[in-house]
Each structure stands twice: as structure tokens, then as C-alpha cells.
Amino acid sequence: MRIAHRHCLMPLLALLGACSPLSLFNGLVPKDSGTELAARGVSYGGDARQRLDVYVPAGAAKTPRPVIVFFYGGSWNSGDRAGYAFVGRALAAKGFVTVIPDYRLVPAVVYPGFVEDGASAVRWARAHAKDYGGDGGRIVLAGHSAGAYIAAMLAVDGRWLGADRKAVRGLAGLAGPYDFAPFDKDASRAAFGQWPHPAETQPVTHADAGAPPALLLTGAEDTTVKPRNSKALAAKLRAAGVAAELKAYPGIGHVGILTAIARPFRGKAPVLADVVAFAEQVTR
């Protein structure tokens, strides 16, 4: 893609809301080379939404590669793994076996259904990473928006993964909602409003010394999931003695922090470089 095409994509980005699928964007942007879609639509559960894709670096490795499980966003009510090939290939090109799961959505499920699906996908990754050249004992959980919420809950709340949480070496959250009770938006009310104890649904409630290191990234101009969410979780983790790095990118909003992972937009913010550097560090 020539540089001129980059400007042609800007109107598209303006139309992409926080809850919109990114399939059109994914179809237009160039992907990183040197990667393979090693598995498509693999089942990790009995529901049609419980499927995942696996992206890997091309070629054999001398030692098993670390694994990133990436959960996409969409207000817990939309999204499709097919729209995130640009993320899977970007991370695979940096040397990671990358798993991108679908998960059940509102209204078919409400909290904790999508968190339970996330846990099942991580257990699958731990058990099957070796089949794709990965190390199931070195997993980084990552995600954007509602997906960052799922990743955070799995990382900080030991109820969901149990003994499998010991394989989680780090959390990389992009524009995640971690401290958003009481529920004052339609999407959060639909997903969490029926739960009798709202505080139990919040990552900040559960963050303690048992959590893995975290990289919490936010856009300074994010008005959808405000930066205070990342600040609150970082503060709670640090108070518990957990390493938590917080970065706010100037001029970046809620969607821009995700699209900055795509090749034509990496000059907007070093999101990919920061996630990769963190994942490499915690999986050594």
C-alpha cells in the first residue's frame, strides 16, 4: 500500500465506532509478512461463538515461542475474530504464537459468560500451544476495550483460571474499562446490570499481589473508556506490589489506539512496539 492510500483510510477510521466490527478496516490495510494463519475456527467449546484462530511466525523455531492471547472489543455485544487478522499477523511477525478467540456476546450471555469463555480460550492455548510451536507456560493476555476487560479479569482474579493462571506472565491492556461501576451506559447495564454486587465485576476490586505484571495503555483523548480506568488499575496493582506500567498516548482516542497496530498507522503511536517489548520482557 502506497502512502497515498493511508490518507484514503482516514474517513473510514472516522466512521468506526467503539462498538463497530473492524472487518472492513482489516480487509483494507496491508498485513505483516512472514506469518501464517496456522488454524482457523478451532473449537474451544460447544457454542458456535467459541472458536479461535491461531497466527504464527513463518518457519520453524529452535525453541517454543511465547504466546499472546488477544481479546477484541465491542462493548461485549459485537465483534468477530476475522476482523483482527491485522493484529494477529502483527504480533506473529514479532515472534509470538497469537491466539484470537471469539466469545459469546450480549444478549446471548451476560456477565460472567464472556469472562468464562475467555478462561476457556486461555486453557485451550495453554494445552495446545505446543501444536503450533508455542510454549503454553509463557502466555501474555492482551486485549482492546471490552477485550482488555476480559484479559484483565483473567489476569487479576484467580477464580477464572485457577491453577492455569500460573502460565500467565503478563497483561497488556489497551483502553480497557477496569473501574466503571456504577453502570451508566447502555452497554455496561446490559452486560453487568443484573449482577447483584457490581464491585465484584470490576478488575480493580480483585487486583492483588497474585496478579502478573501489567502494561496499561490508553489514549489521552479517549472519551469512550476514559484514561482514569487504566490509572485506577495501575494504582491498585502498584499498591499490591505488582509491576504496572501506564502509558497515555497524546492525541489518540479509543479506536486509534487499536488501529495504530496496523502497518499504515504505526507512526501515530508506538502501541505495537510497546506491547512487544513488554511481552518479550515478561516471557524471558
FIPA-964573 format. One record per residue: x, y, z of N, C-alpha, C in turn. Coordinates in steps of 0.1 Angstrom, whole numbers, padded with zeros to 4 digits, always signed. Example, Ala and Ser with C-alpha at 12.3 -4.5 7.8 and 13.67 -1.06 7.14 Angstrom:
2
+0132-0057+0078+0123-0045+0078+0132-0033+0078;+0128-0022+0071+0137-0011+0071+0129+0000+0079;
***
This chain:
284
+0008-0012+0000+0000+0000+0000+0009+0012+0000;+0006+0021-0010+0014+0034-0010+0009+0043+0001;+0018+0053+0004+0014+0063+0014+0001+0070+0011;-0001+0073-0002-0013+0080-0005-0026+0072-0001;-0025+0059-0001-0036+0051+0004-0039+0053+0019;-0029+0057+0026-0031+0059+0040-0041+0070+0043;-0041+0080+0035-0050+0091+0037-0064+0087+0032;-0065+0078+0023-0078+0073+0019-0085+0066+0030;-0078+0060+0039-0084+0053+0050-0089+0062+0061;-0085+0074+0062-0089+0082+0073-0104+0084+0074;-0111+0086+0063-0126+0087+0065-0132+0074+0071;-0126+0063+0067-0131+0050+0072-0129+0050+0087;-0117+0054+0092-0115+0054+0107-0125+0063+0114;-0128+0074+0108-0138+0083+0115-0151+0076+0116;-0155+0067+0107-0168+0060+0108-0168+0048+0117;-0156+0044+0122-0156+0032+0130-0158+0036+0145;-0170+0032+0150-0173+0035+0163-0167+0025+0172;-0167+0027+0186-0161+0018+0195-0167+0004+0195;-0179+0003+0191-0186-0010+0191-0186-0016+0177;-0181-0010+0167-0182-0015+0153-0172-0026+0150;-0176-0036+0142-0166-0046+0137-0156-0039+0129;-0144-0044+0129-0133-0038+0121-0130-0046+0108;-0140-0054+0104-0137-0063+0092-0134-0055+0080;-0140-0043+0077-0137-0035+0066-0123-0030+0067;-0120-0024+0078-0107-0019+0080-0096-0030+0079;-0099-0041+0084-0089-0053+0083-0087-0057+0069;-0098-0056+0061-0097-0060+0047-0089-0051+0039;-0088-0038+0043-0081-0028+0035-0067-0026+0038;-0063-0028+0051-0049-0025+0055-0040-0036+0051;-0028-0033+0047-0018-0044+0045-0014-0051+0058;-0011-0064+0056-0007-0072+0068+0008-0074+0068;+0013-0078+0080+0027-0081+0081+0030-0094+0074;+0041-0095+0067+0045-0107+0061+0053-0116+0070;+0057-0128+0066+0064-0137+0074+0056-0143+0085;+0043-0144+0082+0034-0150+0092+0024-0160+0085;+0018-0169+0093+0009-0178+0087-0004-0179+0096;-0015-0181+0090-0027-0184+0097-0027-0199+0099;-0022-0204+0110-0020-0218+0113-0032-0226+0115;-0043-0219+0121-0055-0226+0124-0066-0216+0123;-0078-0220+0117-0089-0211+0116-0102-0218+0122;-0109-0211+0131-0121-0216+0136-0120-0229+0144;-0109-0230+0152-0108-0241+0161-0117-0240+0173;-0124-0251+0176-0134-0250+0187-0126-0252+0200;-0130-0243+0210-0126-0244+0224-0138-0247+0233;-0150-0248+0227-0162-0251+0235-0173-0255+0225;-0185-0257+0231-0195-0263+0223-0204-0252+0215;-0203-0240+0219-0211-0229+0212-0204-0225+0199;-0212-0220+0190-0207-0216+0177-0198-0204+0178;-0199-0196+0189-0191-0184+0191-0178-0188+0198;-0176-0200+0203-0164-0205+0210-0155-0211+0200;-0149-0202+0192-0140-0206+0181-0128-0196+0182;-0117-0200+0177-0105-0192+0177-0096-0194+0165;-0088-0184+0162-0078-0185+0151-0064-0184+0157;-0054-0190+0151-0040-0190+0156-0031-0185+0145;-0023-0175+0148-0014-0169+0138+0000-0172+0144;+0009-0176+0135+0023-0180+0139+0033-0174+0130;+0045-0172+0135+0056-0168+0126+0059-0179+0116;+0062-0175+0104+0066-0185+0093+0079-0191+0097;+0080-0204+0094+0093-0211+0096+0094-0217+0110;+0103-0227+0111+0104-0233+0124+0113-0225+0134;+0111-0228+0147+0119-0221+0157+0127-0231+0164;+0138-0227+0169+0147-0236+0177+0141-0240+0190;+0134-0230+0196+0127-0232+0209+0113-0228+0208;+0104-0233+0217+0090-0229+0216+0088-0214+0218;+0079-0208+0211+0077-0193+0212+0067-0190+0223;+0068-0178+0228+0058-0173+0238+0045-0171+0231;+0034-0170+0238+0020-0170+0233+0014-0157+0238;+0007-0151+0228-0002-0139+0232-0017-0143+0229;-0025-0142+0238-0040-0144+0236-0046-0130+0236;-0052-0126+0224-0057-0113+0223-0072-0113+0222;-0079-0105+0230-0093-0104+0231-0097-0091+0225;-0106-0091+0214-0110-0079+0208-0122-0073+0216;-0124-0060+0213-0135-0053+0220-0148-0052+0212;-0157-0044+0217-0170-0043+0210-0182-0043+0220;-0179-0037+0232-0189-0034+0242-0196-0047+0247;-0189-0058+0246-0194-0072+0250-0206-0076+0242;-0210-0068+0231-0221-0072+0223-0219-0073+0208;-0206-0071+0204-0203-0073+0190-0188-0076+0188;-0185-0080+0176-0171-0083+0173-0170-0097+0166;-0159-0099+0159-0157-0111+0152-0142-0112+0150;-0136-0124+0153-0122-0126+0152-0116-0123+0138;-0125-0125+0127-0120-0123+0114-0116-0109+0111;-0121-0099+0119-0117-0085+0117-0104-0081+0123;-0097-0091+0129-0085-0088+0137-0073-0095+0132;-0073-0099+0119-0061-0106+0113-0049-0096+0114;-0052-0083+0112-0040-0074+0112-0033-0074+0126;-0041-0077+0137-0034-0078+0150-0027-0091+0151;-0034-0102+0147-0027-0115+0148-0014-0116+0140;-0014-0110+0128-0002-0111+0120+0008-0101+0125;+0005-0090+0130+0014-0080+0136+0022-0087+0147;+0015-0093+0156+0021-0099+0168+0029-0112+0164;+0024-0120+0154+0031-0132+0150+0044-0128+0143;+0044-0116+0135+0056-0112+0128+0067-0108+0138;+0063-0106+0151+0073-0102+0161+0077-0115+0169;+0073-0126+0165+0078-0139+0171+0069-0145+0181;+0056-0141+0181+0047-0147+0191+0036-0156+0184;+0033-0168+0190+0022-0175+0186+0010-0168+0191;+0001-0164+0183-0010-0154+0186-0024-0161+0184;-0031-0161+0195-0045-0167+0195-0055-0156+0196;-0065-0156+0187-0076-0146+0188-0089-0153+0188;-0095-0153+0200-0108-0161+0201-0120-0152+0199;-0131-0158+0194-0144-0152+0196-0149-0156+0209;-0160-0150+0214-0166-0153+0227-0180-0150+0226;-0188-0156+0235-0203-0153+0234-0206-0139+0238;-0216-0133+0232-0219-0119+0234-0233-0116+0240;-0234-0105+0245-0247-0100+0250-0256-0098+0237;-0269-0102+0237-0277-0107+0248-0277-0122+0250;-0270-0130+0242-0270-0144+0244-0264-0148+0258;-0255-0140+0263-0250-0142+0276-0248-0128+0283;-0247-0128+0296-0243-0116+0303-0231-0120+0312;-0226-0110+0320-0215-0114+0329-0220-0125+0338;-0212-0135+0340-0197-0137+0336-0195-0145+0324;-0205-0147+0315-0204-0156+0304-0192-0154+0295;-0189-0141+0292-0178-0138+0283-0165-0139+0290;-0164-0138+0303-0152-0140+0310-0149-0155+0311;-0160-0163+0313-0158-0177+0313-0153-0182+0300;-0158-0177+0289-0153-0180+0276-0138-0177+0274;-0134-0165+0279-0120-0161+0279-0111-0171+0286;-0116-0176+0298-0108-0185+0305-0107-0198+0297;-0118-0203+0291-0117-0215+0283-0107-0214+0271;-0107-0202+0265-0098-0200+0254-0083-0200+0259;-0081-0194+0271-0067-0194+0276-0063-0209+0280;-0072-0216+0285-0069-0230+0289-0066-0238+0276;-0073-0235+0265-0070-0242+0253-0056-0238+0248;-0053-0225+0249-0040-0221+0244-0029-0227+0252;-0031-0229+0265-0021-0235+0273-0019-0250+0269;-0030-0256+0267-0029-0271+0264-0024-0273+0249;-0027-0264+0240-0024-0267+0226-0013-0259+0220;-0008-0249+0227+0003-0241+0221+0014-0249+0215;+0018-0260+0221+0029-0268+0216+0026-0273+0202;+0013-0274+0198+0010-0279+0185+0013-0269+0174;+0015-0257+0178+0018-0246+0169+0032-0239+0171;+0040-0246+0178+0053-0241+0181+0054-0232+0193;+0044-0232+0201+0043-0222+0212+0046-0229+0226;+0048-0221+0235+0051-0225+0249+0039-0221+0258;+0031-0231+0261+0019-0229+0269+0021-0224+0283;+0034-0224+0287+0037-0219+0301+0041-0205+0301;+0041-0199+0289+0045-0184+0288+0035-0177+0279;+0024-0173+0286+0013-0166+0280+0012-0152+0284;+0009-0143+0275+0006-0129+0278-0009-0127+0274;-0017-0122+0283-0031-0118+0279-0031-0104+0275;-0038-0102+0263-0039-0088+0258-0053-0086+0253;-0056-0073+0251-0070-0070+0246-0072-0055+0244;-0083-0052+0237-0086-0038+0235-0101-0036+0240;-0103-0026+0248-0116-0022+0252-0123-0033+0260;-0135-0038+0256-0141-0049+0263-0132-0061+0264;-0124-0063+0253-0115-0074+0254-0104-0072+0264;-0099-0060+0266-0090-0057+0277-0096-0060+0290;-0109-0057+0292-0116-0061+0304-0115-0076+0307;-0118-0084+0296-0117-0098+0298-0103-0103+0302;-0093-0097+0294-0079-0101+0297-0076-0097+0312;-0080-0085+0316-0077-0081+0330-0083-0090+0340;-0096-0093+0338-0103-0102+0348-0096-0115+0349;-0092-0121+0338-0085-0134+0339-0071-0132+0346;-0065-0121+0344-0051-0119+0349-0052-0116+0364;-0061-0108+0369-0061-0103+0383-0070-0111+0392;-0080-0118+0387-0089-0126+0395-0087-0141+0393;-0081-0147+0403-0077-0161+0402-0089-0171+0401;-0101-0166+0403-0113-0175+0402-0114-0182+0389;-0110-0174+0378-0114-0178+0365-0104-0189+0359;-0091-0187+0361-0082-0197+0356-0076-0207+0366;-0078-0204+0378-0073-0213+0388-0058-0216+0387;-0054-0228+0387-0040-0232+0386-0034-0228+0373;-0042-0226+0363-0037-0222+0349-0032-0208+0349;-0036-0200+0359-0031-0186+0359-0016-0185+0361;-0010-0196+0366+0005-0195+0367+0012-0194+0354;+0005-0198+0343+0011-0197+0329+0010-0182+0324;+0002-0174+0330+0001-0160+0326+0012-0152+0331;+0021-0147+0322+0033-0139+0326+0030-0124+0326;+0019-0120+0319+0017-0105+0318+0004-0102+0313;-0001-0090+0315-0013-0084+0310-0010-0072+0302;-0014-0071+0289-0013-0059+0281-0026-0054+0277;-0031-0043+0284-0045-0038+0281-0044-0025+0274;-0053-0025+0263-0054-0013+0255-0068-0007+0257;-0068+0005+0263-0081+0013+0265-0091+0004+0272;-0087-0003+0283-0096-0012+0290-0105-0005+0300;-0118-0009+0302-0126-0005+0313-0123-0014+0325;-0117-0009+0335-0114-0016+0347-0120-0012+0360;-0126+0000+0359-0132+0006+0371-0144+0015+0366;-0155+0009+0363-0166+0016+0356-0180+0014+0363;-0180+0009+0375-0193+0008+0382-0194+0022+0390;-0207+0027+0391-0219+0021+0387-0221+0022+0372;-0230+0014+0367-0232+0012+0352-0241+0023+0347;-0235+0032+0339-0243+0044+0335-0244+0044+0320;-0240+0033+0313-0242+0033+0298-0250+0020+0294;-0256+0021+0283-0265+0010+0279-0257-0003+0278;-0245-0002+0272-0237-0015+0270-0233-0021+0284;-0229-0013+0293-0225-0018+0306-0237-0023+0314;-0248-0016+0313-0260-0021+0320-0265-0034+0315;-0265-0035+0301-0269-0048+0295-0260-0060+0299;-0247-0057+0300-0237-0068+0303-0236-0071+0317;-0238-0061+0326-0235-0063+0340-0246-0059+0350;-0256-0053+0345-0267-0047+0353-0274-0057+0362;-0274-0070+0357-0282-0080+0365-0274-0085+0377;-0261-0082+0377-0252-0088+0388-0255-0081+0401;-0258-0089+0412-0262-0082+0424-0252-0074+0431;-0239-0076+0429-0228-0069+0435-0219-0063+0425;-0221-0051+0420-0214-0046+0409-0199-0045+0411;-0194-0043+0423-0180-0042+0426-0173-0056+0422;-0180-0067+0423-0174-0080+0420-0170-0081+0406;-0176-0073+0397-0174-0074+0383-0162-0065+0378;-0156-0058+0388-0146-0048+0384-0131-0053+0386;-0123-0052+0376-0109-0056+0378-0102-0050+0390;-0105-0037+0392-0098-0030+0404-0101-0037+0417;-0113-0043+0418-0117-0050+0430-0107-0061+0434;-0103-0068+0423-0096-0081+0425-0081-0080+0424;-0076-0069+0419-0061-0068+0417-0054-0069+0430;-0045-0078+0431-0037-0081+0443-0023-0086+0440;-0016-0090+0450-0002-0094+0448-0001-0106+0439;-0012-0114+0437-0011-0126+0428-0012-0123+0413;-0014-0110+0410-0016-0106+0396-0002-0106+0389;-0002-0108+0376+0011-0107+0368+0014-0092+0365;+0026-0090+0361+0030-0076+0356+0020-0071+0346;+0018-0058+0345+0008-0052+0336+0014-0041+0328;+0010-0040+0316+0012-0028+0307-0002-0023+0304;-0005-0011+0308-0018-0005+0306-0017+0007+0297;-0022+0006+0285-0021+0017+0275-0034+0023+0273;-0034+0036+0271-0046+0044+0269-0044+0055+0260;-0054+0060+0253-0053+0072+0245-0057+0084+0254;-0049+0094+0254-0051+0106+0262-0064+0113+0258;-0069+0110+0246-0081+0117+0241-0093+0107+0240;-0092+0096+0248-0102+0086+0248-0114+0091+0256;-0125+0093+0250-0137+0097+0257-0147+0086+0258;-0144+0074+0253-0153+0062+0254-0150+0054+0266;-0137+0050+0268-0132+0044+0280-0121+0054+0285;-0125+0062+0295-0116+0072+0299-0103+0067+0306;-0092+0075+0304-0079+0070+0309-0079+0067+0324;-0089+0073+0332-0089+0071+0346-0090+0056+0349;-0096+0048+0340-0097+0033+0342-0083+0027+0343;-0074+0030+0334-0061+0025+0334-0053+0030+0346;-0055+0043+0349-0048+0049+0361-0052+0041+0374;-0065+0038+0375-0070+0032+0387-0065+0018+0389;-0064+0010+0378-0059-0003+0379-0044-0003+0381;-0037+0006+0375-0022+0007+0377-0020+0010+0392;-0027+0019+0397-0025+0023+0411-0028+0011+0421;-0039+0004+0418-0042-0007+0426-0031-0018+0426;-0026-0021+0414-0016-0031+0412-0003-0027+0419;+0001-0015+0417+0013-0010+0423+0012-0010+0439;+0000-0007+0444-0002-0007+0458+0000-0022+0464;-0003-0031+0455-0002-0045+0459+0012-0051+0457;+0021-0042+0451+0035-0047+0449+0037-0053+0435;+0027-0051+0426+0028-0057+0412+0034-0046+0403;+0043-0050+0394+0048-0040+0384+0037-0037+0374;+0034-0024+0373+0024-0019+0364+0028-0006+0357;+0030-0007+0344+0034+0004+0336+0022+0010+0330;+0021+0023+0331+0010+0031+0325+0015+0040+0314;+0009+0040+0302+0012+0049+0292+0000+0055+0286;+0000+0068+0284-0011+0075+0277-0006+0082+0265;-0011+0079+0253-0006+0084+0241-0013+0097+0237;-0006+0108+0236-0012+0121+0232-0019+0120+0219;-0030+0126+0218-0038+0127+0205-0044+0115+0201;-0045+0104+0209-0050+0092+0205-0063+0089+0212;-0073+0084+0205-0086+0081+0210-0088+0066+0212;-0101+0062+0213-0104+0049+0217-0101+0039+0206;-0105+0042+0194-0103+0034+0182-0088+0035+0177;-0083+0047+0178-0069+0049+0173-0059+0041+0180;-0061+0038+0193-0050+0030+0199-0050+0016+0194;-0061+0011+0188-0061-0002+0182-0056-0002+0168;-0061+0008+0160-0057+0009+0146-0042+0012+0144;-0036+0018+0155-0022+0021+0155-0013+0008+0153;-0019-0003+0156-0012-0016+0154-0010-0019+0140;-0019-0014+0131-0019-0017+0117-0007-0010+0110;-0001-0016+0100+0011-0011+0094+0010+0004+0090;+0000+0008+0083+0000+0022+0079-0001+0032+0090;-0005+0028+0102-0008+0038+0112+0002+0037+0124;+0013+0030+0123+0022+0028+0134+0029+0041+0138;+0029+0050+0129+0035+0063+0133+0027+0072+0142;+0014+0068+0144+0005+0075+0153+0008+0073+0167;+0012+0061+0171+0015+0058+0185+0023+0044+0185;+0033+0043+0193+0041+0030+0193+0034+0019+0201;+0021+0016+0198+0014+0006+0205+0020-0008+0203;+0022-0011+0191+0028-0025+0188+0042-0026+0194;+0050-0016+0193+0064-0017+0198+0063-0018+0213;+0054-0011+0220+0053-0012+0234+0048-0025+0239;+0038-0030+0233+0032-0044+0236+0043-0054+0234;+0050-0054+0223+0060-0064+0220+0071-0063+0230;+0076-0051+0233+0087-0050+0243+0083-0056+0257;+0071-0053+0261+0066-0058+0274+0065-0073+0273;+0059-0078+0263+0057-0093+0262+0070-0100+0261;+0080-0095+0254+0093-0101+0254+0099-0101+0268;+0098-0090+0275+0104-0089+0288+0098-0099+0298;+0085-0100+0298+0078-0109+0309+0079-0124+0305;+0082-0127+0292+0082-0141+0289+0096-0147+0287;+0106-0139+0291+0120-0144+0290+0122-0156+0299;
***
